[in-house]
């Protein structure tokens, strides 16, 4: 994992994630929207999980391909463990921070991080490093066409749903489980 810089990249991204959780609470930005012609306001917290996803993708894709392809130990297990650990840390930080400040939107950011990382890991099978664009594109799709009215998101959006929405929780669990399983669907890499 040292070659992948996981020991420096992941803690750094987790720290950035935590700081962004603390400083962006309540802040909004104006984003284009087809459902609201004047533009929609998006909480900056929606974009915070990108920092965690980017760090994870950088670490996963920084592998020395020739070394790992010729190795003996299974690298996919280590990759899956790194993804689960990183995502769990992000969700735990959001959960603790959200309860400390009494903000459901911060806790929902942890759920959103798990969902966005899950879809990124699924897309990684086909896109490789470019899969980091999937969570970003998902967020832009949500803000562009994901609302029936300014405060009524479609169910498929997941990240725009309130914290206690059951279908968003189910979609998050399914996306992350599929993303984690994608490590074992891909061609076996050993180390």
Phi, psi and omega in degrees: 000342180294323179295328180280356179064024180297328182290341177248319184292312185295310177300323178296317179291325176294320178296315178299317178303314181295315179298316179297323175301319183287323188264344184260001182298123179091344180281143179230157175233154177271125180236153178294148180208137175277335180278341177229098187306333180278357184100153181251155173263133181241131175296136178298336177301334179297332184267349183299320181299342180299324180297320179290317180296319181296318178296318178296315180296319178301316181292317181294324185266004178268027185279144172281096189309312184293323179293313185287328178290333182261006187272177186256319182281152182282115181281333181299326177294318178294320178297316179297318179296319177297317180296316180295316181296315181296314181292320178297320178297316178297317179293319180295318178299315179296320180297309181296312181297319180296319178289325179294321181264356178068043184233113177295330181293330177288319177296320178298331177296325175296316177298318180296324178297317179297316180296310183295322177292322177300313180289330177294317180294323176296315181292336181299333177303321185257329187258345183064225182300329181295350179297342177297338179286340183298311177298323179295314179295324177300313180298317179293324176296320179299313183284334181280312185228014187268006183235134173287318175218171187309331181237024181230089181284151171291152181300329182293342186294327181058301185291339180269353182283150175298164186304315188267027178276119185299317183292331177290321177294317179296316179298323179295314180297315181295315181298316182288322177298316178296319178297320178292319178293336181298336177296331184265347176277324180296162177306140182294131174241135182240153178225000000 
